[in-house]
């Protein structure tokens, strides 16, 4: 039995992306998925501090690699997420957060009617190379 892939001990590899994210060493990617709709909401990063805080508060909290600080998703917009479950990949170098939007919204961006939309609201048109807004 391979302990890393099959064991029960949490031994996350927080340095896996150090080369790729040199400005913020010690982070790993987190895919965020809506537990009810199964939509992928976003991909963010976490470190040990952000993970512990997210678990303690049961809310989606990450490490902002652009601001080099803790980031609670939606705190500014009000579109925060209840953290329901944390899953770990086989190599323990990425996580999946299953979340539920607290107000029903997902993204800090809004469509033309003022409703929050899924963060993946644009599609790449293969013919033109342009982005097509799926929820204008």
PyMOL commands that set and color helices and strands:
alter all, ss='L'
color gray80, all
select helices_A, chain A and resi 3-6+48-57
alter helices_A, ss='H'
color red, helices_A
select strands_A, chain A and resi 28-34+40-46+61-64+69-72+81-88+94-101+122-124+131-133
alter strands_A, ss='S'
color yellow, strands_A
deselect
rebuild
show_as cartoon
